[in-house]
């Protein structure tokens, strides 16, 4: 049954394209549907989606709606426990040694050890931070953890 809420065009029917600027007889002559003057009537017109004619846009008036970047966020270079399996039992793992083996790209950021993977040998691990699970895993394998402060933590 055909009702108003499920009307469809006949199969194969298509609207013909609106041809603007082809004379007044077409109904889209003179100004080609753009009106008379103003920014939108000119060629090359492109306004950003949030532009409000020079008024302070809504997205800038409501900072709580658009998030923010915390400039004091501490960014860590992370190392999983699985990367520490290269070191021999009883050896000392320092940030410099982690840089040598390629576990971290630089020492610009403080290093945090995470509990990804398993550790089976006792190691003395020195880093700026440890996740609770990583600390427990290192100590249960017979190793030690040493936390050192880092200047980059504050900003």
Secondary structure, DSSP 8 states (H G I E B T S, - for coil): ---GGG----TT--------SS-GGGTS-TTTTS-SSSGGGSTT----TT--TTS--HHHH-GGGS----TT---EEEEEGGGGGGS-TT-EE-HHHHHHTTSSS-SSSEEEEE--S---S--EEEESEE-HHHHHHHHHTT-EEEE---GGG--
